Amino acid sequence: MSEEAIERESMEVDVVIVGGGPAGLSAACRLMQLATEREQEISVVVLEKGSEIGAHILSGAVFEPRAMNELFPDWRERGAPLNTPVTEDQVLMFRSAEKAIHMPHWMHPKPMRNDGNYIISLGEVCRWLGEQAEALGVEIFPGFPASEILFHEDGSIKGVATGEMGRGRDGEVKGSYEPGMELHARVTLFAEGCRGHLGKQLIRHFELDAESATQHYAIGVKELWKIDKAKHKPGLVLHGAGWPLSESGTTGGSFLYHLGEDTVSLGLITDLSYSNPYVSPFDELQRFKLHPEIRHFLEGGERIAYGARAITKGGLNALPKMVLPGGLLIGCDAGTLNFSKIKGSHTAMKSGMLAAETVIDVLAGEAELEAYATRFAASWLYDELYRSRNFGAAIHKFGTWMGGAYNYLEQNWFGGKLPLQLKDPVPDHETLKPAAECQPIAYPKADGVLTFDKTSSVYLSSTNHEEDQPVHLRLAEVERALAVNLARFAGPEERFCPAGVYEFVNRDSEPELRINAQNCVHCKTCDIKDPTKNITWVTPEGTGGPNYTSM
Ligand SMILES: Cc1cc2nc3c(=O)[nH]c(=O)nc-3n(C[C@H](O)[C@H](O)[C@H](O)COP(=O)(O)OP(=O)(O)OC[C@H]3O[C@@H](n4cnc5c(N)ncnc54)[C@H](O)[C@@H]3O)c2cc1C
């Protein structure tokens, strides 16, 4: 079959939204609410690459309901899955594999206090938001990744095209070939979450980050456990810092949240600015579970889910311009997360709602998209991000404890208003030291009870990709991966990938990089951390990726 013979079909809509996460769905709901209020007829389409809304959503999550209260003041009556109010906050300083100090409540940094918040599954909240959006008249297309940005002749954004299906691993079209579809929109909202495939291209193409500080990221690896009911304390929120990451001089933090029923969500967030190429964020989580403060909850329990996702954490200082000709970049695709709280759901939602309030005026011919910048600057979202703007950079510059102390003073004593701007200009892919200068890390072997290997973990994420398709992790140069990454950094992709996608194998006594693309959980870490910027993550065929049920 000749692919040229199959033309892409196109569809005209008012607004196309790329990504069905908190940002995209909140924008969709708010647009429809406003259109109804104003008796304005509009068409809104949401494209989601996961097999259903929520399938690719992974979060902690402690949820701050501020944006939800504004979007659906009656969310309780509508049955939003915010079922477990936070009852207790604990903050631990993990000193070693055996020791930890519980910090008294008065020493908790203000952003770590969770009174009035809820422990949730963000995937479930997104499914619920998806239902609200559909009831309001939004069309949601799950299983349709937006893979290409379309431009008008004047350079402004015309919309997006969805990915094609039915091309083999060798790039040749198969009998099942179907071209993508073009969605032409008056306004396109990009809400792909951290390190969006299109968002990254837009930032480069329009130089959106020309005036912002260097963006930074972390990788969050998470598990869900069913635990002994006698140990379960619904509403308990535990945050930690220090061990095990401190052993390699790496910064980051840990969490353990007691959801309703007998489930806990636990995870480790590793800042991707780490320097020791032997660090494996996956294995760091495995050994974290062996700490007495954590293992006592898990013993006798059963692990029921696994996943990983990167986090955009540079905050306000690193936020690129969000206004594009013909569109807006919102949520974690831009970087609206408040890292001092490790919370980005309410901020992503608010950025989507502000986008909707702007776009509805644009569609009515009453405003330009530039109005978004003014609306954002006048919002509580801006105020919140402003107060926490130095958090990440302080940790990078001064380390976990001194950086933590700085943040405590800035947040608790000065309300985030010290006239300082801290920045870390070194991008995460440039921080690795040569392996020869670093200490290899001896991670304990998986015991199959508390600790596990990557294969059995990825199995729990229900990740699935059509195997006969082009590899969606593109290497600019195969030789570079071997010459630089293997020789200089001891093959860090084997370790920074939490899903076992990258493997150095020997073929005829020569090393070769094997890419097990079907394992990819779409966390995007490789696209961020690869020291030679050799790896580009592109969207695979629709529905491919994890199938999280309640992450
Ligand atoms: C381990 C971890 C713990 C966290 N803990 C918390 C917490 O406790 N509280 C909190 O508030 N926040 C937390 N966060 C952050 C929070 O999850 C994010 O800030 C939030 O999910 C961002 O929302 P978003 O809509 O911008 O992006 P996302 O939630 O990432 O949603 C983006 C959606 O777009 C889809 N998509 C992406 N690209 C495309 C494409 N090209 N075409 C079609 N669809 C696409 C994705 O599949 C996904 O469904 C945590 C994050 C992690 C990783």
The ligand as a Gaussian input file, in Angstrom:
#p B3LYP/6-31G(d) Opt

LIG

0 1
 C        5.883000      10.772000      41.937000
 C        5.081000      12.039000      41.850000
 C        4.462000      12.521000      42.979000
 C        3.695000      13.682000      42.913000
 N        3.020000      14.081000      44.028000
 C        2.152000      15.105000      43.938000
 C        1.308000      15.418000      45.033000
 O        1.357000      14.774000      46.088000
 N        0.450000      16.455000      44.878000
 C        0.357000      17.160000      43.717000
 O       -0.474000      18.084000      43.638000
 N        1.154000      16.896000      42.674000
 C        2.046000      15.880000      42.747000
 N        2.823000      15.557000      41.665000
 C        2.796000      16.431000      40.479000
 C        1.531000      16.270000      39.662000
 O        1.281000      14.907000      39.389000
 C        1.684000      17.046000      38.351000
 O        2.073000      18.350000      38.657000
 C        0.388000      17.074000      37.559000
 O        0.000000      15.766000      37.231000
 C        0.553000      17.921000      36.289000
 O       -0.637000      17.923000      35.561000
 P       -0.616000      18.152000      33.966000
 O       -2.028000      18.099000      33.530000
 O        0.180000      19.341000      33.660000
 O        0.191000      16.910000      33.388000
 P       -0.012000      15.340000      33.520000
 O       -0.688000      15.001000      34.797000
 O        1.295000      14.723000      33.245000
 O       -1.021000      14.976000      32.347000
 C       -0.643000      15.066000      31.011000
 C       -1.537000      14.171000      30.176000
 O       -1.276000      14.445000      28.800000
 C       -1.104000      13.224000      28.097000
 N       -0.206000      13.501000      26.967000
 C        1.094000      13.845000      27.022000
 N        1.582000      14.078000      25.800000
 C        0.566000      13.876000      24.938000
 C        0.451000      13.983000      23.532000
 N        1.477000      14.391000      22.765000
 N       -0.741000      13.677000      22.964000
 C       -1.803000      13.302000      23.727000
 N       -1.737000      13.191000      25.076000
 C       -0.576000      13.494000      25.671000
 C       -0.522000      12.283000      29.125000
 O       -0.738000      10.937000      28.751000
 C       -1.276000      12.688000      30.395000
 O       -2.486000      12.004000      30.510000
 C        3.600000      14.411000      41.691000
 C        4.239000      13.917000      40.556000
 C        4.965000      12.743000      40.624000
 C        5.606000      12.205000      39.377000

